[in-house]
Amino acid sequence: KIVGASGAVVGVDISSGMLNLAQRKVKAEGLNNIEFIEADAENFNFQDNSFDRILCSSAIVYLTDIPAALRQWYRFLKPGGLVGFSCFAANAFPTGGLFREKARDYGIVIPNPNGPLGSPEKCHQLLTEAGFQDINVKTDQLGYYSSDIKTVAANSWRGNSKSAFGAEIFQLSPDKLAQFKNEFFAAVERLATAKGIWIDITTFFVFARKSVTFSIIK
């Protein structure tokens, strides 16, 4: 709707389920200027200077090479084009930190997915290295208290253990895995205060532009 009848939008996702949902929403809105592509965004190529905007919502941390992705997006943008993405502080989602700490007790090192872009300074640095300018990082706290401790623990276990970063724990024996899970749930319960568990969701909304006169970043 924003780009109008003369504009066009391309959506890329590796998940067919996500794309099917998006297509249903587009159909419900009666829009016909959107193309969806099922592909790995890191291995899909567009012509240089193709887009006015490139937006990525909460997914950039799952890319295997974020600096390379930013350089690629820089190429795809037209001069003066805007890139925008959202990411989280390194210390956001405290139960995720507990999960990683507990995994280390079992000899499993799980990287913090929010680490590479986990501060405004890191966002600035990676964008600058990719060639962007006019960088703006807005910080917003979207966190909340939850008094449903068991649900918090269960949701965190499911989200972390089934993610691309945490699935390695399933290499543990059934007994060790059960022990890990029990210890993790107990650790989550210890986070509770009189208000419940604080779910920190420090979020960065990041925007930057490709220079109007630019040099290619190798």
Helices and strands as residue ranges (DSSP letters): E 9-13, H 16-29, E 34-38, G 41-43, E 51-56, G 60-62, H 66-76, E 77-88, H 94-105, H 120-129, E 133-141, E 144-146, H 149-161, G 167-171, H 174-189, E 197-199, E 202-209
